């Protein structure tokens, strides 16, 4: 049945600000540059919900420049991460050739030296949106990002979509950085145990609240609290019951409370773990 005009209009309305967290946490992965608000408005609204810092992700050269600049302007509330998204690497190589991809990676490496850049990401592999023809460029880019994170001793933020085995294999082959984060964790419980054994952080987003996401909740259930992070990936992955409406850092409490329920933990206890983990990973 087609949606009514009222239903369509409701989808554009931002969800209300949830009850604030008593223990402040950070949004470990967001895209402020893709959200329909000013940076200042987004940060103020987040702070009102107990979300006092965000990790702003730059996933191509231009967005990485923006992330570095914006983090410098808001150093008390924003940390930057810079990289070429796994789908960006094959796009550049196909359009402009291998030399252009190398030049883009070189600029990411230069941007990454800024002190407000706390992570290299999001990098990794995405076999959902990029076909077999893009795998080589993705893997070459991923290996370069791993090396850069180790060279600068900064966290590595991984985008892993339908590529679990190859992501884990390449991390083993290259040697993972000291701090490695699986953003928007998408593996199962068995993979969560593997990540835990390696000391990899697992960052859960709003999709852990979706009715269809029981495998994610099973993974969360076995993930150690000392390796958990929380994120929005906003404006994407708005948590239930607001799925389909705009996501933003201020909605972190909705996801964190759902995570606490899965873990059988008090909200404040989980928030304390997440705050400490975020500081260890990015601080």
N, C-alpha and C positions, 0 to 999 in steps of 0.2 A: 504494500500500500504506500503511495507517495506520501512524503512528510507534509504536514500542514505548514503554512507560513509561520505560525506561532512556534512550532517545533524547530524549524530552521533558524528562526531568530534566536531561540533559546541557546542553540549551539554556539552562537557568537558571544554569549554573555559569560564573562569570567566567573568562575565559581567563587563563593564567598571565602573570606579569610577564615581559616580554621582557628580553633582555640590554640593559643601559642604554646610552644614547648616550654617546659620549665627549665630544661637543660638545653642551651643553644647548640645547634649543629650547623654544619655547612652543607650546601648542595654541591656534591662532588662532581657534577657534570651538567652544564647548562649552556644554552646558546642565546645570550641576551640580545645579540644582533639580529635574531630571527623573531623576536617577540614584539608584539604590538604595544610598546610602551617605551618610555625613556629609561635609561639606565638608573637614574636617580629614583624614579617612581618604583621600578622593580626592586631595588635594594631596600627602599623604605618599607614597602609592603612585605618583603621577606623578613626584615628585622622585626616587624610587628607580629610575625608568626613564630619568632624564635629561630630564624635562619639568618645567621649573622655574617656569613661569608659564602661566596660562590666561586666555583672553578669555571672560568669562562674558556670555552673550547674554540680554538681557531682551526678549522679543518680544510682550508686551502690558503694560499699565500696571502690573498687580500684579507680574509677573515683573521688570519694569524696576525697580520699587522694591526688590525683593529683590536684584537684581544690584548696585545702588548701595550698599545696606547691606552686603552680603557683601564687596564689594570694599574697602569702608572698613575692615572688620574684618580683612582679609587683604591689606593693601596691598603686601606684598612678593611676593605670588604670584598675585594676581588683578587684572586690568583689567576694567572693565565696558563693555558696549555696550548702548544702549537704543534702542528703536524700537517701532513697531507692525508686526508681521509682515504681509506683503501679504495674507494671508487674514484677518487680524484686522480690517483697515480696513473691508472690505465687510460683515463680520459686525456690527460696531458700527453702521454706517450703516443696515443693513436692520432691525436690532432696535430702534434708538433714534433714528435720524434723523441728518441731516448735522450738526446742532449738537453731538450727542454725539461724533461723530468729531472735530470741531474741538476739543472740550474735552479729549479723550484726547490729541490731538496737542499741545495746549498743555501738558499735564502732562509729556509726554515731553520737550518743549523745556526745561521747568524742571529736570527730573531731569538732563538732559544737561549742565547747567552745572557739575555736581560734578566736582572735579579727577580723581577716580578713574574717571570715564567718559572713555574714550579713543576711542570710536567711536559713530556713529549707525547702528544696525543691529540685527536684520536687517530691512531694508526692500527694496523692489523690486517685482517682479511675479511672480505665480504663476497661470498660465492652466491648470494641471493640476487643481487642487482648486477653484478659483473659476471659474464660468462667465462668459459674456458680460455677465450682469447685474451682475457685480461689478467690471468693468474700470474704469469711471469712478472709483469710490471708490479702487481700488488706485492708479491713476495719480495722482490728486489727492494721496493720502497720500505716494506716492513723491516727488513734486515738493516737498512740504513738507519731507521728510526731507533731500533734496538741499540745499535752501536752508539748513536748520539746520546741516548739516555744514559748509557754507561759512561761515556766520555765526560758528560757534564754532571754525573751523579744526580740525575733528576728522575722522578717517577715516570714510568711508561704506562700510558693509558691505552688499553686495547679495545678495539671494535672487532667483535668476533661474531659473524653471522653465517651460520651453516658452514663453518670452517674449523670446527673445534680441533680435529685431529692435526690439521696442518699448523694451526696456531701453536698448539702445545709442542709439536715436533720442532718447529723453527725456534721456539724459545729454548728448547733443549740444545739444539745445534749451535745457536749463537751464544747461549748463556744468558739467562734473564737478568735484567737490571736488579739492583738491590731492592727496589720498590716497584712492584708490578701490579697494575689495577685492571681487572676485567670490568669495563664499563658496561652498564645495562646487562648484567650477567644473564647469559642465555643457555647455559649448559644444564645438564641433569644432576642428580644427586651424586652419581659416580664421579662426574667431572669435578663437582665441588670438593669431594674428598681428595682428588688429585691436586687441585689448586691449593687446598689447605696444607697438604703435605709439602708443597713447594713454597708456602708462605705468601701466595698471591692474594691480594685483596679482591673481594667480590663486592661490586657495587650494584645494588638493586634499585630499580626504577618503578614507576607507577604500574607497569604491566604485571608486577607480582600480585596486584589486586584483581586482575581480570579473572572472570569465572573460568576461562579456559586454561588458566596458567597453573594448574596443580603441579606439573613437573617443576616449575620454578619454585613453588612453595616447598616442595620436597627437597630441593637443593638448598634453599634457605634454612630449612630445619636442621640440616647436618653441617652447615657452614659455621665455623667457630666465631663467637661474637667479636673476638679480637682481630678478625679479618673482614669485618663487614663495614661497608659504606652505604650511604643513601644518596640518591640523585633524582633529578627530574628528567634530564635530557630534553628539557623544555625548549620549544613549545610542543614537543611530541610526548606521547605516552602518558597522558593525563590519567591519574588514578581514578578508579571507581569510587564513588558513584558519579563522577563528573566526566567519564570517558566521552570523547568527542568534542569537548569544550577546550578552550585554550589552557595550556599548562604553563606554569611559572614557578620560580623558586619558593614562593610563599606556600605552595601546596605540599612541601616536604613533610609536614606533620601528618598528613593523611597516609602517605606511604609508610612513614616510620611507625605509626601506630598499627598498621596492618602487619608490618614485619614483627613488631613486638608480640602480637597475638600468635603468629606462626611459631615464634621462638618460645612462647610461654614465659616471656620476661616482662617485667614492669617497664613501662614506657621510659621512665627516667633512667633506669639501669641500661637499657639499650642505647639511649641517647648519649650517656656518658661513654660507653664503648665507642660509638660512632665518632663522637667529638675527638677522642684520643686517637683513634685510628686515622682520621683525616689529618690530624696534626702530624702523625708519624709519616704518613704517605706523602704529604705535600708541604709540610711546614719547614 
